[in-house]
Amino acid sequence: MVATQGRERTSTGGADRVSLADEALITGGVLVPLVARGLLARWPLMVNLGDLVDADRYSVRLLLHMRAKYGRDKALLLRLAGRKLALVLDAEGVRRVLEGEPEPFAVANLEKRHAVGRFQPKGVLVSSGPERQARRVFNEEVLDTGRGLPRQAETFARVAREEAAVLLEFAERRGELRWDEMRVAWARVLRRIVLGDGARDDHAVTDTLFRLRREANWGFAPRSERTYKEFKGRLDGHLRRAEGGSLAALVARTPHDPEVAPYDQVPQWLFAFDAAGLVLFRALALLSAHPVQAARARTAIERDPVALGYVRACVLESVRLWPTTPAILRDATRDVSWGGGVIPEGSAVLIPATFTQRDPQTLPYADAFTPEVWTDGSAEESWSVVPFSGGPAACPGRDVVMLASAVFLAALLAGHGFRQTGGRRLSPEVPLPGSLSPYRLRFAVGAL
């Protein structure tokens, strides 16, 4: 149990603000680690340090204690650098926040506008009002949101298989698979799907975006205009080419109103797609440590090479256990009644997915690798589990990313075995760690 000092409370319109001592504990044990590892671009050193001390395990225990102390239906109210912040820790609260976009919980949160807006100033995530609605409709149309399989599913699947085959060939020659090679292979997948085959080896377009994201980790720091200019020039060139079989081609031929700013929507696709590489590498670690699930995944590949339902479930479990969006942010557009009190207008509202998706009091499978909760639908019934956010602002590119991810993982698993040789070791006999760095993982690769 985490020790805290007295239960002093400050009234905020009927709500309870956490004590100064608890505010310090939450800041140091939850918020600082979230920011330190990089919200928009990971800092490998900090991710590795978090892995070594299992930082997210500590934050889960801390927030469990805080929720028990202040009440399950409460939002934990803090004040940081003059900014009001409300932490939401229960499934019903998560539902209220995510379904409450755009009113009373706006997705274009202040910190998000300052950070994400640096490389997509007219992107849907930093937009509001009629412009946001028009941009959201455009995103959904291009990305085939909610249709299950994208229109270009066959092309996207072929791209994922081809790049997985190249990666496997390299790993077999070397006898080992490391993160650096996985990162390069996955970047080729996302560039080919989003921008076309002509962008396959344009590492600069994604590298410059990564540098902009890394700068944006600091939120209010000045943007490198030189880097932004290089990124935009390369991106716009690929989008103007509008190569057939890519999302760029759909961008070019999808009707839109002038306020949509179609080219400004694409950086978010590259950004979100990139994170799936981390998910896949962790999924390999899970499967290498869980032979029963690995055997079931390979059987599913043989029996149903198109649907890949169980493989897809393994990917979803990886992102549930170690979310690539560790914190979901909204802004309260007015005073909101909450748990007998009020979340004040203008407050930032934060859902710590690293907690809600590993909440042992809500999810009986919190710390176990259980792909079955996705195949039977139970995970998607819980608002604690939101790997793609939820409500009106749920990720519009989910189906595209999941298709490519499942096909890529299936291509790696088919006919090949992976034995973990580096990084934190996992086991079905003990609870899974709260933190798992993909950068330390190594796998021996061989034919089955």
C-alpha positions as CSV (number, residue, x, y, z in Angstrom):
1,M,0.0,0.0,0.0
2,V,1.3,3.5,-0.9
3,A,1.8,5.6,2.2
4,T,0.2,9.1,2.1
5,Q,-0.2,11.9,4.6
6,G,-3.4,13.2,6.1
7,R,-6.7,13.4,4.4
8,E,-6.9,17.2,4.1
9,R,-9.2,18.4,1.3
10,T,-9.9,21.6,-0.4
11,S,-13.4,22.3,-1.7
12,T,-13.8,23.2,-5.4
13,G,-17.4,23.9,-5.9
14,G,-18.4,20.8,-4.0
15,A,-15.7,18.5,-5.4
16,D,-12.7,17.4,-3.4
17,R,-9.3,18.4,-4.4
18,V,-6.6,16.0,-3.4
19,S,-4.3,17.0,-0.5
20,L,-1.0,18.7,-1.3
21,A,0.8,15.5,-0.2
22,D,-1.3,13.3,-2.5
23,E,-0.9,15.8,-5.3
24,A,2.9,15.5,-5.0
25,L,2.7,11.7,-5.0
26,I,0.5,11.6,-8.1
27,T,2.7,14.1,-9.9
28,G,5.9,12.2,-9.1
29,G,4.5,8.7,-9.4
30,V,2.1,9.1,-12.4
31,L,2.5,12.4,-14.3
32,V,6.2,12.8,-14.3
33,P,6.9,9.3,-15.7
34,L,4.2,9.8,-18.4
35,V,5.9,13.0,-19.6
36,A,9.5,11.8,-19.1
37,R,9.2,8.9,-21.5
38,G,7.7,11.1,-24.2
39,L,4.0,11.5,-24.9
40,L,4.4,12.1,-28.7
41,A,7.8,10.4,-29.3
42,R,9.4,8.0,-26.9
43,W,12.8,8.6,-25.3
44,P,14.4,5.1,-25.3
45,L,16.5,5.9,-22.3
46,M,13.5,6.9,-20.2
47,V,11.4,4.0,-21.4
48,N,14.2,1.6,-20.5
49,L,14.5,3.1,-17.0
50,G,10.8,2.8,-16.5
51,D,11.1,-0.9,-17.6
52,L,13.9,-1.5,-15.1
53,V,11.9,-0.2,-12.1
54,D,8.5,-1.2,-13.5
55,A,7.2,2.4,-13.2
56,D,3.7,1.7,-14.4
57,R,3.2,-1.0,-11.9
58,Y,3.9,1.6,-9.2
59,S,1.5,4.1,-10.8
60,V,-1.3,1.5,-10.9
61,R,-0.9,0.8,-7.2
62,L,-0.7,4.4,-6.3
63,L,-3.9,5.3,-8.2
64,L,-5.7,2.3,-6.8
65,H,-5.0,3.7,-3.3
66,M,-6.0,7.2,-4.3
67,R,-9.3,5.9,-5.8
68,A,-10.0,4.0,-2.6
69,K,-9.3,7.1,-0.5
70,Y,-11.3,9.7,-2.4
71,G,-14.0,7.5,-3.9
72,R,-14.5,5.5,-7.1
73,D,-16.9,8.0,-8.7
74,K,-14.6,11.0,-8.0
75,A,-12.3,12.8,-10.4
76,L,-9.0,13.5,-8.7
77,L,-8.5,17.3,-8.9
78,L,-5.0,18.7,-8.9
79,R,-3.4,22.0,-9.8
80,L,-0.1,22.0,-11.7
81,A,1.7,25.2,-12.8
82,G,-1.6,27.1,-12.6
83,R,-3.5,24.5,-14.7
84,K,-6.4,22.6,-13.2
85,L,-6.3,18.8,-13.9
86,A,-8.9,16.2,-13.3
87,L,-7.9,12.5,-13.3
88,V,-10.7,10.0,-14.2
89,L,-10.1,6.5,-12.9
90,D,-13.3,4.5,-13.3
91,A,-15.0,2.9,-16.4
92,E,-18.2,5.0,-16.1
93,G,-16.1,8.1,-15.9
94,V,-14.1,7.1,-19.0
95,R,-17.4,6.6,-20.8
96,R,-18.7,10.0,-19.8
97,V,-15.6,11.8,-20.9
98,L,-15.2,10.0,-24.2
99,E,-18.8,10.2,-25.2
100,G,-18.9,13.8,-24.1
101,E,-17.0,15.2,-27.2
102,P,-17.4,18.0,-28.2
103,E,-19.5,19.2,-25.3
104,P,-18.7,19.2,-22.4
105,F,-15.3,17.5,-23.1
106,A,-13.4,18.9,-26.1
107,V,-10.8,16.8,-27.8
108,A,-8.8,19.9,-28.8
109,N,-7.2,20.1,-25.4
110,L,-4.9,23.0,-24.7
111,E,-1.7,20.9,-24.3
112,K,-2.6,18.9,-27.4
113,R,-3.0,22.1,-29.5
114,H,0.4,23.3,-28.4
115,A,2.1,20.0,-29.1
116,V,0.3,18.2,-31.9
117,G,-0.5,21.4,-33.6
118,R,3.2,22.0,-34.3
119,F,3.2,19.4,-37.1
120,Q,-0.5,19.3,-38.1
121,P,-1.8,22.8,-37.3
122,K,-5.1,22.1,-39.1
123,G,-5.4,18.4,-38.1
124,V,-8.6,17.0,-36.8
125,L,-7.2,16.4,-33.3
126,V,-6.5,20.1,-32.7
127,S,-9.7,21.4,-34.4
128,S,-13.1,22.3,-33.0
129,G,-16.5,23.4,-34.2
130,P,-17.6,23.0,-37.8
131,E,-14.0,22.7,-39.0
132,R,-13.5,19.7,-36.7
133,Q,-16.7,18.1,-38.0
134,A,-15.7,18.5,-41.7
135,R,-12.2,17.2,-41.0
136,R,-13.5,14.2,-39.1
137,V,-15.9,13.3,-41.9
138,F,-12.9,13.5,-44.4
139,N,-10.8,11.3,-42.2
140,E,-13.5,8.7,-41.9
141,E,-14.1,8.6,-45.6
142,V,-10.5,8.2,-46.6
143,L,-9.8,5.7,-43.8
144,D,-13.0,3.7,-44.3
145,T,-13.8,4.0,-40.6
146,G,-16.3,1.4,-39.4
147,R,-16.3,-0.7,-42.6
148,G,-14.2,-3.5,-41.1
149,L,-11.9,-3.9,-44.2
150,P,-10.6,-0.9,-46.0
151,R,-11.3,-0.7,-49.8
152,Q,-7.6,-1.3,-50.4
153,A,-7.3,-4.2,-48.0
154,E,-5.6,-6.5,-50.5
155,T,-2.9,-4.0,-51.3
156,F,-2.3,-3.1,-47.7
157,A,-2.1,-6.8,-46.8
158,R,0.4,-7.4,-49.6
159,V,2.6,-4.6,-48.4
160,A,2.6,-5.9,-44.8
161,R,3.5,-9.4,-46.0
162,E,6.3,-8.2,-48.3
163,E,8.0,-6.1,-45.6
164,A,7.6,-8.9,-43.1
165,A,9.4,-11.3,-45.5
166,V,12.3,-8.8,-46.0
167,L,12.6,-8.4,-42.2
168,L,12.5,-12.2,-41.7
169,E,15.2,-12.8,-44.3
170,F,17.5,-10.3,-42.6
171,A,16.8,-11.7,-39.1
172,E,17.4,-15.3,-40.2
173,R,20.7,-14.4,-41.8
174,R,21.7,-12.6,-38.6
175,G,20.1,-15.1,-36.3
176,E,18.5,-12.4,-34.2
177,L,15.7,-9.8,-34.4
178,R,16.2,-6.4,-32.7
179,W,14.1,-3.3,-32.4
180,D,16.2,-1.3,-34.9
181,E,15.4,-3.7,-37.7
182,M,11.8,-3.9,-36.7
183,R,11.5,-0.1,-36.7
184,V,12.9,0.2,-40.2
185,A,10.6,-2.5,-41.5
186,W,7.5,-1.1,-40.0
187,A,8.3,2.4,-41.2
188,R,8.4,1.0,-44.7
189,V,4.9,-0.5,-44.2
190,L,3.4,2.7,-43.0
191,R,5.0,4.8,-45.8
192,R,3.9,2.5,-48.5
193,I,0.3,2.3,-47.2
194,V,-0.1,6.0,-46.5
195,L,2.1,7.5,-49.3
196,G,2.7,4.8,-51.8
197,D,5.5,2.5,-52.9
198,G,7.5,5.5,-54.1
199,A,7.9,6.5,-50.4
200,R,9.2,3.1,-49.3
201,D,12.8,4.3,-48.8
202,D,12.1,8.0,-48.1
203,H,13.2,7.6,-44.5
204,A,13.5,11.4,-44.2
205,V,9.8,12.0,-44.4
206,T,9.2,9.9,-41.3
207,D,12.5,10.8,-39.6
208,T,11.7,14.6,-39.8
209,L,8.2,13.9,-38.4
210,F,9.7,12.0,-35.5
211,R,12.0,15.0,-34.8
212,L,9.0,17.3,-34.8
213,R,7.2,14.9,-32.4
214,R,10.2,14.8,-30.1
215,E,10.3,18.6,-30.0
216,A,6.6,18.5,-29.3
217,N,7.2,16.4,-26.2
218,W,8.1,19.7,-24.5
219,G,4.8,21.3,-25.6
220,F,5.7,24.9,-25.5
221,A,9.2,24.8,-26.9
222,P,9.8,26.6,-30.2
223,R,9.4,24.5,-33.4
224,S,12.3,23.9,-35.7
225,E,11.1,25.7,-38.8
226,R,13.8,24.1,-40.9
227,T,12.7,20.6,-39.9
228,Y,9.0,21.4,-40.4
229,K,9.7,22.9,-43.9
230,E,11.6,19.7,-44.9
231,F,8.9,17.5,-43.6
232,K,6.1,19.4,-45.3
233,G,8.0,19.5,-48.6
234,R,8.5,15.8,-48.7
235,L,5.0,15.0,-47.5
236,D,3.3,17.3,-49.9
237,G,5.4,15.8,-52.8
238,H,4.2,12.3,-52.0
239,L,0.6,13.5,-51.6
240,R,0.6,15.3,-54.9
241,R,1.9,12.1,-56.6
242,A,-1.2,10.4,-55.2
243,E,0.1,6.9,-56.1
244,G,-2.5,4.3,-56.8
245,G,-3.2,1.8,-54.0
246,S,-2.2,4.2,-51.2
247,L,-4.2,6.4,-48.9
248,A,-2.6,9.4,-50.7
249,A,-4.6,8.4,-53.8
250,L,-7.8,8.4,-51.7
251,V,-6.9,11.8,-50.3
252,A,-6.6,13.2,-53.9
253,R,-10.0,11.9,-55.0
254,T,-12.2,12.3,-51.9
255,P,-14.4,15.4,-52.2
256,H,-14.0,17.9,-49.4
257,D,-14.9,21.5,-48.3
258,P,-12.1,24.2,-48.3
259,E,-11.8,24.1,-44.5
260,V,-10.8,20.4,-44.5
261,A,-7.1,21.0,-45.2
262,P,-6.6,17.4,-46.4
263,Y,-2.8,17.4,-46.3
264,D,-2.8,18.4,-42.7
265,Q,-4.7,15.2,-41.8
266,V,-2.0,12.9,-43.0
267,P,0.7,13.6,-40.3
268,Q,-1.6,12.1,-37.7
269,W,-1.9,8.9,-39.7
270,L,1.8,8.5,-40.0
271,F,2.2,9.3,-36.3
272,A,-0.5,6.9,-35.1
273,F,0.6,4.1,-37.5
274,D,4.2,4.4,-36.3
275,A,3.2,3.4,-32.7
276,A,1.9,0.0,-33.9
277,G,5.5,-1.1,-34.4
278,L,6.0,-1.0,-30.6
279,V,2.8,-3.0,-30.2
280,L,4.0,-5.7,-32.6
281,F,7.4,-6.1,-31.0
282,R,5.8,-6.5,-27.5
283,A,3.3,-9.0,-29.0
284,L,6.3,-11.1,-30.1
285,A,7.5,-11.1,-26.6
286,L,4.1,-12.1,-25.3
287,L,3.8,-15.0,-27.8
288,S,7.4,-16.2,-27.2
289,A,6.6,-16.5,-23.5
290,H,3.1,-18.0,-24.0
291,P,3.4,-21.2,-26.1
292,V,-0.3,-22.1,-25.8
293,Q,-1.4,-18.8,-27.3
294,A,1.4,-18.9,-29.9
295,A,0.2,-22.3,-31.1
296,R,-3.3,-21.1,-31.3
297,A,-2.3,-18.1,-33.3
298,R,-0.4,-20.3,-35.8
299,T,-3.4,-22.6,-36.1
300,A,-5.6,-19.6,-36.7
301,I,-3.3,-18.5,-39.5
302,E,-3.5,-21.8,-41.2
303,R,-7.2,-22.2,-40.9
304,D,-8.2,-18.6,-41.6
305,P,-5.4,-16.7,-43.4
306,V,-7.8,-13.9,-44.3
307,A,-9.7,-13.0,-41.1
308,L,-6.8,-13.6,-38.7
309,G,-9.1,-13.1,-35.8
310,Y,-6.9,-14.6,-33.0
311,V,-3.8,-12.9,-34.3
312,R,-5.6,-9.6,-34.3
313,A,-6.7,-10.3,-30.7
314,C,-3.0,-10.8,-29.8
315,V,-2.2,-7.4,-31.2
316,L,-5.1,-5.8,-29.2
317,E,-3.9,-7.5,-26.0
318,S,-0.4,-6.0,-26.5
319,V,-1.8,-2.5,-26.8
320,R,-4.1,-3.1,-23.9
321,L,-1.3,-4.2,-21.7
322,W,1.1,-1.4,-22.7
323,P,-0.9,1.3,-24.4
324,T,0.8,3.5,-27.0
325,T,-1.4,6.3,-26.0
326,P,-0.8,6.2,-22.2
327,A,-2.9,9.3,-21.4
328,I,-6.1,10.5,-23.2
329,L,-6.7,14.3,-22.8
330,R,-9.8,16.4,-23.0
331,D,-10.7,19.9,-21.9
332,A,-13.9,20.7,-19.9
333,T,-15.8,23.4,-21.9
334,R,-18.0,24.2,-18.9
335,D,-18.5,23.3,-15.2
336,V,-19.4,19.6,-15.1
337,S,-21.2,18.0,-12.2
338,W,-19.1,14.9,-11.2
339,G,-19.3,12.6,-8.2
340,G,-21.2,15.1,-6.0
341,G,-18.9,17.9,-7.0
342,V,-17.7,19.8,-10.1
343,I,-14.9,19.6,-12.7
344,P,-14.4,23.3,-13.3
345,E,-14.6,24.8,-16.8
346,G,-11.2,25.0,-18.5
347,S,-9.8,22.0,-16.6
348,A,-7.7,19.5,-18.4
349,V,-9.3,16.0,-18.0
350,L,-6.9,13.1,-18.1
351,I,-7.6,9.4,-18.5
352,P,-4.5,7.4,-17.6
353,A,-4.9,4.4,-19.9
354,T,-1.9,2.8,-18.3
355,F,-4.1,2.5,-15.2
356,T,-7.6,1.9,-16.5
357,Q,-6.5,-0.9,-18.9
358,R,-4.6,-2.7,-16.0
359,D,-7.2,-2.0,-13.2
360,P,-7.4,-5.3,-11.3
361,Q,-10.5,-4.2,-9.5
362,T,-12.4,-3.9,-12.8
363,L,-10.6,-6.3,-15.1
364,P,-10.1,-9.9,-13.8
365,Y,-7.5,-10.4,-16.6
366,A,-5.7,-7.1,-15.9
367,D,-2.2,-8.5,-15.7
368,A,-2.5,-11.6,-17.9
369,F,-2.2,-12.2,-21.6
370,T,-5.7,-13.1,-22.6
371,P,-6.4,-12.6,-26.3
372,E,-9.7,-14.4,-25.7
373,V,-11.2,-11.3,-24.2
374,W,-11.1,-9.8,-27.7
375,T,-12.4,-12.8,-29.5
376,D,-15.4,-13.1,-27.2
377,G,-16.0,-9.3,-27.2
378,S,-15.7,-8.8,-23.4
379,A,-12.8,-6.4,-23.6
380,E,-14.7,-4.1,-26.0
381,E,-17.7,-4.1,-23.7
382,S,-15.6,-2.4,-20.9
383,W,-15.0,1.3,-21.0
384,S,-11.8,0.7,-19.0
385,V,-10.2,-0.7,-22.1
386,V,-9.9,2.0,-24.7
387,P,-6.7,1.3,-26.8
388,F,-8.2,3.4,-29.7
389,S,-10.0,6.0,-27.5
390,G,-13.8,5.9,-27.8
391,G,-16.9,7.9,-28.5
392,P,-17.1,10.5,-31.4
393,A,-13.3,11.0,-31.3
394,A,-12.3,7.3,-31.5
395,C,-9.4,6.6,-33.8
396,P,-10.7,6.7,-37.4
397,G,-7.7,4.7,-38.7
398,R,-8.2,1.7,-36.4
399,D,-9.3,-0.7,-39.2
400,V,-6.3,0.2,-41.4
401,V,-3.8,-0.1,-38.6
402,M,-5.3,-3.4,-37.3
403,L,-5.3,-5.0,-40.8
404,A,-1.7,-4.2,-41.4
405,S,-0.6,-5.1,-37.9
406,A,-2.4,-8.5,-37.9
407,V,-1.1,-9.4,-41.3
408,F,2.4,-8.4,-40.5
409,L,2.4,-10.4,-37.2
410,A,0.9,-13.4,-39.0
411,A,3.6,-13.3,-41.6
412,L,6.3,-13.3,-38.9
413,L,4.7,-16.2,-37.0
414,A,3.9,-18.5,-40.0
415,G,6.7,-21.1,-40.1
416,H,9.0,-19.2,-37.7
417,G,9.7,-19.5,-34.0
418,F,10.9,-16.6,-31.8
419,R,12.8,-17.1,-28.6
420,Q,13.4,-14.0,-26.4
421,T,17.1,-13.5,-25.8
422,G,17.1,-10.0,-24.3
423,G,15.0,-7.6,-22.3
424,R,12.5,-8.2,-19.5
425,R,11.4,-11.8,-19.5
426,L,7.7,-12.6,-19.4
427,S,6.0,-15.7,-18.0
428,P,2.5,-17.0,-17.9
429,E,3.2,-18.1,-14.3
430,V,3.4,-14.5,-12.9
431,P,1.6,-11.2,-13.5
432,L,2.8,-9.3,-16.5
433,P,4.9,-6.2,-15.7
434,G,3.4,-2.8,-15.9
435,S,6.2,-1.5,-18.0
436,L,7.9,-3.3,-20.9
437,S,10.5,-1.6,-23.1
438,P,10.6,-2.8,-26.7
439,Y,14.0,-1.2,-27.1
440,R,15.6,-3.9,-24.9
441,L,13.9,-6.9,-26.5
442,R,15.9,-9.4,-28.6
443,F,14.7,-12.5,-30.3
444,A,16.4,-15.5,-31.7
445,V,14.7,-16.4,-35.0
446,G,14.5,-19.8,-36.7
447,A,12.3,-21.9,-38.9
448,L,9.8,-24.2,-37.1
